[in-house]
């Protein structure tokens, strides 16, 4: 049912064309355009790294391409294509391709090969692409223009033809043994007074503009009173901070949240503000000079540490960002920190989704500490952060029995204290290592019914719809494979494509189909978390990924000290 507040949008929405099957490369059409998956079978290269030797031999022959071999990729580029530079940098960029071995159920005598457009960076004096990440090669605010994937799609076919001209009988053959489902068609955005299918938000002006119009006009699904304080850590930040606070308060009020605004100029006022919950959840807006991502000055950092020690909810705000573009995102995350929800993104066909608990597991680098940080987070079906547990460990990707059991037990206790006896969806970031057994999870979650999902952000061939982005939730189901490929959300920039992911469901007591799981993951990618905009990471993984790497040099996920949490110090794990 679509409420009256979105009637003004419906005139721009066209009916969804649905899914119709077609022959040729085994594809289906979505919204009248064929979905292409740049996944190929290389016959006769069944050894693990033999594919790399075979394809490298082709690039060593005379032709238009240059290449470089890394541990996991062949990096290929055409030097005749124009280069790209970042302002103030001597690094030269070229648009090329990553070619890699991918795991999607290939036969014993063949290897699956994935091809994806890639931006390759060349440091001064180097003939080969750099292995350094972009944040190291380029200073903040001086990155090159983003890669326009759409411009590279037409170059994939000539690349494959070049390789096949030299491969003889062992040609690259496109995989045809798969089907395409539109798992996003079962997902809807639910505000307080309206419900809009995800597919409808793609029509007319496009997803981002249509969603922003909804955000501007609809009322919050779960409004709560908010006591918003502005803490200027420097005198000259008071005015821009107050301006931001007033604008955010106006937006929250429009969403149906009773909002009171206060200025906090000293420690005593901060203490009284944090202790006073009579006028709504106390959330502190901290304006900072500098651009997003730049570390705050030392005296501002001292304030942030003090707020963490007080278990205060706070939100950072750059005074150099254009408030016209950031205000609704700031209001969304502040509402979340106050315990409210702007909207729900829900797979309407999955029974029990609304009542279920969601757990995200990730390993990341945590601040200046040696080794990795395990993050286990608990969210509800809104994608709202409920609790999080972290532990420092060694550099390997495996979760020990002790670490996993302790973290999951703590998170489950937090969930059961609120709503006992519900189903759990455990989403593990990345492919589960061979020595991380399913028995480990069954033991750690003993007494709880749960679905285990592995969600891998890499190792997925490029996906497109005849040169355009696929619809969110587009799912590729290869035959005889436990893995499915998912296009979770559309990139907001024109000509830029979201990198697809893949997932598997090794523990599945409710016998969900892969399409049902894809709709669950798509809904979680469209949850309102750090903003109202969708993410390629499902909310539990987005939280776990961010909290695993949180430090005083990485503050994107800061300000959640009021949420139940536990940090286990450095220790040796098996």
DOLODO-610647 format. One record per residue (C-alpha): x, y, z; residue in one letter. Coordinates in steps of 0.5 Angstrom, whole numbers, padded with zeros to 4 digits. Example, Ala and Ser with C-alpha at 12.3 -4.5 7.8 and 13.67 -1.06 7.14 Angstrom:
! DOLODO-610647
0025|-0009|0016|a .
0027|-0002|0014|s .
END
This chain:
! DOLODO-610647
0000|0000|0000|x .
0003|0007|-0002|x .
0001|0012|0003|x .
-0001|0019|0001|x .
0005|0023|0002|x .
0009|0019|-0004|x .
0003|0021|-0009|x .
0007|0026|-0012|x .
0013|0021|-0014|x .
0008|0016|-0017|x .
0007|0020|-0023|x .
0015|0018|-0025|x .
0014|0011|-0023|x .
0013|0006|-0029|x .
0011|-0001|-0028|x .
0017|-0006|-0027|x .
0018|-0011|-0033|x .
0019|-0017|-0029|x .
0024|-0022|-0031|x .
0023|-0026|-0037|x .
0028|-0032|-0040|x .
0032|-0031|-0046|x .
0036|-0036|-0050|x .
0044|-0034|-0051|x .
0049|-0034|-0046|x .
0044|-0037|-0041|x .
0042|-0030|-0039|x .
0035|-0027|-0037|x .
0033|-0020|-0038|x .
0031|-0016|-0033|x .
0027|-0009|-0034|x .
0028|-0011|-0042|x .
0036|-0011|-0042|x .
0040|-0017|-0041|x .
0045|-0018|-0035|x .
0052|-0020|-0037|x .
0057|-0023|-0033|x .
0064|-0023|-0035|x .
0065|-0030|-0033|x .
0069|-0035|-0037|x .
0071|-0042|-0037|x .
0078|-0044|-0039|x .
0079|-0051|-0041|x .
0085|-0055|-0040|x .
0088|-0051|-0034|x .
0086|-0054|-0028|x .
0092|-0053|-0024|x .
0091|-0048|-0019|x .
0096|-0043|-0022|x .
0096|-0046|-0029|x .
0091|-0041|-0032|x .
0096|-0035|-0030|x .
0101|-0038|-0034|x .
0097|-0040|-0040|x .
0094|-0033|-0041|x .
0101|-0029|-0039|x .
0104|-0033|-0045|x .
0098|-0030|-0050|x .
0100|-0023|-0047|x .
0108|-0024|-0048|x .
0106|-0024|-0056|x .
0106|-0018|-0060|x .
0099|-0014|-0059|x .
0096|-0008|-0056|x .
0096|-0010|-0049|x .
0101|-0010|-0043|x .
0101|-0014|-0037|x .
0103|-0015|-0030|x .
0102|-0021|-0026|x .
0101|-0021|-0018|x .
0099|-0026|-0013|x .
0092|-0026|-0015|x .
0091|-0022|-0021|x .
0093|-0021|-0028|x .
0093|-0013|-0029|x .
0092|-0011|-0036|x .
0092|-0005|-0040|x .
0093|-0002|-0047|x .
0098|0004|-0047|x .
0095|0007|-0053|x .
0089|0009|-0049|x .
0089|0016|-0045|x .
0092|0017|-0038|x .
0089|0020|-0032|x .
0092|0024|-0027|x .
0090|0027|-0020|x .
0091|0034|-0019|x .
0098|0036|-0016|x .
0101|0028|-0017|x .
0106|0025|-0021|x .
0102|0019|-0021|x .
0100|0017|-0028|x .
0093|0012|-0028|x .
0091|0008|-0034|x .
0084|0004|-0034|x .
0085|-0003|-0036|x .
0083|-0010|-0033|x .
0084|-0015|-0027|x .
0084|-0022|-0030|x .
0083|-0027|-0024|x .
0081|-0034|-0022|x .
0074|-0034|-0019|x .
0071|-0040|-0015|x .
0064|-0041|-0018|x .
0063|-0049|-0019|x .
0068|-0050|-0025|x .
0068|-0057|-0027|x .
0075|-0061|-0026|x .
0078|-0060|-0032|x .
0076|-0052|-0033|x .
0078|-0046|-0029|x .
0073|-0040|-0028|x .
0076|-0033|-0030|x .
0073|-0027|-0028|x .
0074|-0020|-0032|x .
0073|-0013|-0029|x .
0075|-0006|-0031|x .
0080|-0003|-0026|x .
0084|0003|-0025|x .
0092|0002|-0025|x .
0096|0007|-0022|x .
0104|0008|-0024|x .
0109|0011|-0020|x .
0114|0016|-0023|x .
0119|0012|-0027|x .
0116|0005|-0026|x .
0113|0001|-0032|x .
0109|-0003|-0028|x .
0103|-0001|-0024|x .
0104|0000|-0017|x .
0101|-0005|-0011|x .
0100|0001|-0006|x .
0093|0003|-0005|x .
0090|0009|-0007|x .
0090|0012|0000|x .
0097|0012|0000|x .
0099|0014|-0007|x .
0094|0020|-0007|x .
0093|0025|-0001|x .
0086|0027|0001|x .
0083|0031|-0004|x .
0087|0030|-0009|x .
0085|0023|-0012|x .
0084|0022|-0020|x .
0077|0022|-0023|x .
0073|0016|-0021|x .
0074|0010|-0026|x .
0068|0010|-0031|x .
0066|0003|-0032|x .
0061|0004|-0037|x .
0067|0007|-0042|x .
0071|0000|-0041|x .
0065|-0005|-0042|x .
0066|-0004|-0050|x .
0073|-0006|-0049|x .
0072|-0013|-0046|x .
0070|-0016|-0052|x .
0077|-0014|-0056|x .
0081|-0017|-0050|x .
0077|-0024|-0050|x .
0078|-0024|-0058|x .
0085|-0023|-0057|x .
0086|-0028|-0052|x .
0082|-0033|-0056|x .
0086|-0032|-0062|x .
0092|-0035|-0059|x .
0089|-0040|-0054|x .
0088|-0045|-0060|x .
0083|-0050|-0057|x .
0083|-0048|-0050|x .
0079|-0042|-0051|x .
0076|-0037|-0046|x .
0068|-0039|-0047|x .
0063|-0035|-0043|x .
0059|-0039|-0038|x .
0052|-0040|-0040|x .
0050|-0045|-0034|x .
0047|-0040|-0030|x .
0040|-0036|-0028|x .
0039|-0029|-0026|x .
0034|-0027|-0021|x .
0032|-0020|-0019|x .
0032|-0021|-0011|x .
0031|-0014|-0010|x .
0024|-0014|-0013|x .
0022|-0017|-0006|x .
0025|-0011|-0002|x .
0021|-0005|0000|x .
0022|0001|0003|x .
0018|0002|0009|x .
0017|0009|0012|x .
0011|0011|0017|x .
0006|0013|0012|x .
0008|0010|0006|x .
0011|0004|0003|x .
0015|0004|-0004|x .
0018|-0002|-0007|x .
0025|-0002|-0009|x .
0024|-0003|-0016|x .
0020|0003|-0016|x .
0025|0008|-0014|x .
0029|0006|-0020|x .
0024|0009|-0025|x .
0024|0017|-0027|x .
0030|0021|-0024|x .
0033|0015|-0021|x .
0034|0011|-0015|x .
0038|0016|-0011|x .
0034|0022|-0013|x .
0027|0019|-0012|x .
0030|0016|-0005|x .
0032|0023|-0003|x .
0025|0026|-0005|x .
0022|0020|0000|x .
0027|0022|0005|x .
0025|0029|0005|x .
0018|0028|0005|x .
0016|0022|0009|x .
0016|0021|0016|x .
0020|0017|0020|x .
0018|0009|0021|x .
0021|0009|0029|x .
0021|0017|0031|x .
0024|0018|0038|x .
0025|0025|0042|x .
0032|0027|0041|x .
0036|0032|0045|x .
0041|0035|0041|x .
0047|0038|0044|x .
0052|0042|0040|x .
0060|0042|0043|x .
0064|0047|0039|x .
0071|0045|0041|x .
0074|0051|0038|x .
0070|0058|0039|x .
0070|0059|0032|x .
0066|0053|0031|x .
0060|0055|0035|x .
0057|0059|0029|x .
0057|0053|0024|x .
0056|0048|0029|x .
0050|0052|0031|x .
0047|0052|0024|x .
0048|0045|0023|x .
0045|0043|0029|x .
0039|0048|0027|x .
0038|0045|0021|x .
0039|0037|0023|x .
0034|0039|0029|x .
0029|0042|0023|x .
0030|0035|0019|x .
0028|0031|0025|x .
0022|0035|0027|x .
0020|0034|0020|x .
0021|0026|0021|x .
0016|0027|0027|x .
0022|0027|0032|x .
0021|0032|0038|x .
0028|0035|0038|x .
0031|0040|0043|x .
0037|0044|0041|x .
0043|0046|0046|x .
0050|0049|0046|x .
0055|0046|0050|x .
0061|0050|0052|x .
0064|0047|0058|x .
0065|0040|0061|x .
0060|0042|0067|x .
0055|0043|0061|x .
0057|0037|0058|x .
0056|0033|0064|x .
0049|0035|0066|x .
0047|0034|0058|x .
0049|0027|0058|x .
0046|0025|0065|x .
0039|0029|0063|x .
0035|0024|0059|x .
0028|0027|0060|x .
0028|0031|0054|x .
0030|0025|0049|x .
0036|0021|0048|x .
0042|0026|0049|x .
0046|0026|0042|x .
0052|0031|0042|x .
0054|0034|0035|x .
0061|0036|0035|x .
0063|0040|0029|x .
0071|0040|0027|x .
0075|0044|0022|x .
0078|0040|0016|x .
0075|0036|0011|x .
0072|0029|0012|x .
0077|0024|0014|x .
0082|0029|0016|x .
0085|0027|0024|x .
0082|0032|0028|x .
0087|0037|0032|x .
0089|0035|0039|x .
0085|0039|0043|x .
0079|0036|0039|x .
0081|0029|0040|x .
0081|0030|0048|x .
0074|0032|0048|x .
0072|0026|0043|x .
0076|0021|0048|x .
0072|0024|0054|x .
0066|0023|0051|x .
0068|0016|0050|x .
0069|0015|0057|x .
0062|0018|0059|x .
0059|0013|0054|x .
0056|0019|0051|x .
0053|0018|0044|x .
0056|0023|0039|x .
0057|0025|0032|x .
0062|0029|0028|x .
0061|0034|0023|x .
0066|0037|0018|x .
0065|0045|0018|x .
0068|0045|0011|x .
0063|0040|0008|x .
0057|0043|0004|x .
0051|0042|0009|x .
0046|0042|0004|x .
0049|0035|0002|x .
0050|0032|0008|x .
0045|0035|0013|x .
0040|0029|0011|x .
0045|0024|0012|x .
0047|0027|0019|x .
0040|0027|0021|x .
0039|0020|0019|x .
0045|0017|0023|x .
0043|0022|0029|x .
0036|0019|0029|x .
0040|0012|0029|x .
0044|0014|0035|x .
0038|0016|0039|x .
0035|0009|0038|x .
0030|0011|0032|x .
0029|0009|0025|x .
0028|0013|0019|x .
0026|0007|0015|x .
0026|0000|0014|x .
0028|-0004|0008|x .
0025|-0011|0008|x .
0024|-0017|0004|x .
0017|-0018|0004|x .
0017|-0025|0002|x .
0022|-0028|0008|x .
0018|-0030|0014|x .
0020|-0028|0021|x .
0025|-0023|0018|x .
0023|-0017|0022|x .
0024|-0021|0029|x .
0030|-0024|0027|x .
0037|-0022|0030|x .
0043|-0021|0025|x .
0050|-0022|0027|x .
0056|-0019|0023|x .
0063|-0022|0024|x .
0069|-0019|0021|x .
0077|-0018|0022|x .
0081|-0012|0021|x .
0087|-0008|0023|x .
0085|-0004|0029|x .
0089|0003|0030|x .
0096|0002|0032|x .
0096|-0005|0035|x .
0100|-0011|0032|x .
0095|-0016|0029|x .
0088|-0016|0027|x .
0082|-0014|0031|x .
0076|-0019|0031|x .
0069|-0015|0031|x .
0062|-0019|0032|x .
0056|-0014|0032|x .
0049|-0015|0033|x .
0044|-0011|0029|x .
0036|-0012|0029|x .
0033|-0012|0022|x .
0033|-0005|0021|x .
0040|-0005|0021|x .
0041|-0001|0027|x .
0047|-0003|0032|x .
0045|-0006|0038|x .
0052|-0008|0041|x .
0059|-0010|0039|x .
0064|-0014|0042|x .
0072|-0014|0039|x .
0078|-0018|0041|x .
0085|-0017|0038|x .
0089|-0023|0035|x .
0094|-0025|0031|x .
0095|-0024|0023|x .
0091|-0030|0020|x .
0084|-0030|0018|x .
0082|-0036|0022|x .
0077|-0035|0028|x .
0079|-0039|0034|x .
0074|-0043|0038|x .
0076|-0039|0044|x .
0075|-0033|0041|x .
0069|-0034|0037|x .
0065|-0038|0042|x .
0067|-0032|0047|x .
0065|-0027|0042|x .
0058|-0030|0040|x .
0056|-0032|0047|x .
0057|-0025|0049|x .
0053|-0022|0043|x .
0047|-0027|0044|x .
0047|-0026|0051|x .
0045|-0019|0049|x .
0040|-0021|0044|x .
0037|-0026|0049|x .
0036|-0021|0054|x .
0032|-0016|0049|x .
0028|-0021|0045|x .
0029|-0029|0047|x .
0028|-0035|0042|x .
0029|-0031|0035|x .
0032|-0034|0029|x .
0039|-0031|0028|x .
0043|-0029|0021|x .
0050|-0030|0022|x .
0054|-0026|0016|x .
0061|-0028|0016|x .
0066|-0023|0012|x .
0070|-0026|0007|x .
0070|-0034|0005|x .
0071|-0038|0011|x .
0078|-0041|0011|x .
0078|-0049|0011|x .
0081|-0050|0018|x .
0075|-0046|0021|x .
0070|-0051|0021|x .
0062|-0051|0021|x .
0063|-0055|0028|x .
0066|-0049|0031|x .
0060|-0045|0029|x .
0055|-0050|0031|x .
0058|-0051|0038|x .
0059|-0043|0039|x .
0051|-0042|0038|x .
0049|-0049|0041|x .
0042|-0048|0043|x .
0040|-0042|0038|x .
0037|-0043|0031|x .
0042|-0040|0026|x .
0043|-0039|0019|x .
0050|-0038|0017|x .
0052|-0034|0011|x .
0059|-0033|0008|x .
0059|-0026|0004|x .
0066|-0025|0000|x .
0067|-0018|-0003|x .
0072|-0020|-0008|x .
0073|-0025|-0013|x .
0067|-0024|-0017|x .
0067|-0022|-0024|x .
0064|-0016|-0027|x .
0056|-0015|-0028|x .
0053|-0010|-0032|x .
0046|-0010|-0036|x .
0048|-0008|-0043|x .
0053|-0003|-0041|x .
0049|0000|-0035|x .
0048|-0002|-0028|x .
0044|-0008|-0026|x .
0038|-0007|-0021|x .
0040|-0008|-0014|x .
0039|-0015|-0012|x .
0041|-0018|-0019|x .
0043|-0025|-0017|x .
0047|-0030|-0021|x .
0046|-0037|-0019|x .
0051|-0041|-0023|x .
0049|-0049|-0024|x .
0052|-0054|-0019|x .
0055|-0048|-0015|x .
0054|-0047|-0007|x .
0056|-0039|-0009|x .
0051|-0034|-0012|x .
0054|-0027|-0014|x .
0050|-0021|-0012|x .
0049|-0014|-0015|x .
0047|-0011|-0008|x .
0046|-0003|-0010|x .
0047|0002|-0015|x .
0053|0007|-0015|x .
0051|0014|-0015|x .
0056|0017|-0020|x .
0054|0016|-0027|x .
0058|0011|-0031|x .
0061|0008|-0024|x .
0059|0001|-0022|x .
0058|-0002|-0016|x .
0063|-0008|-0015|x .
0059|-0015|-0014|x .
0060|-0019|-0008|x .
0058|-0027|-0008|x .
0055|-0031|-0002|x .
0054|-0038|0000|x .
0050|-0041|0006|x .
0053|-0047|0009|x .
0048|-0047|0015|x .
0041|-0047|0013|x .
0036|-0050|0018|x .
0030|-0046|0014|x .
0032|-0048|0007|x .
0032|-0041|0005|x .
0033|-0041|-0003|x .
0039|-0037|-0005|x .
0034|-0032|-0008|x .
0031|-0031|-0001|x .
0038|-0030|0002|x .
0040|-0025|-0004|x .
0033|-0021|-0002|x .
0035|-0021|0006|x .
0042|-0019|0004|x .
0040|-0014|-0001|x .
0035|-0011|0004|x .
0041|-0010|0009|x .
0045|-0007|0004|x .
0039|-0002|0004|x .
0038|-0001|0011|x .
0039|0006|0014|x .
0046|0006|0018|x .
0051|0011|0017|x .
0047|0015|0012|x .
0040|0014|0008|x .
0044|0011|0002|x .
0045|0004|0001|x .
0052|0000|0002|x .
0055|-0006|-0002|x .
0056|-0009|0005|x .
0050|-0011|0009|x .
0049|-0007|0015|x .
0052|-0012|0020|x .
0058|-0013|0016|x .
0058|-0006|0015|x .
0058|-0005|0022|x .
0063|-0010|0024|x .
0068|-0008|0018|x .
0068|-0001|0021|x .
0068|-0002|0028|x .
0074|-0007|0027|x .
0078|-0002|0024|x .
0076|0004|0029|x .
0081|0008|0032|x .
0083|0015|0034|x .
0086|0016|0027|x .
0079|0013|0023|x .
0073|0016|0026|x .
0068|0014|0021|x .
0065|0009|0026|x .
0066|0013|0032|x .
0060|0016|0037|x .
0057|0009|0039|x .
0060|0009|0046|x .
0053|0009|0049|x .
0051|0002|0046|x .
0053|-0004|0050|x .
0060|-0006|0048|x .
0066|-0010|0050|x .
0074|-0010|0048|x .
0078|-0016|0050|x .
0085|-0014|0050|x .
0091|-0017|0046|x .
0092|-0024|0047|x .
0095|-0030|0044|x .
0090|-0035|0040|x .
0090|-0041|0036|x .
END
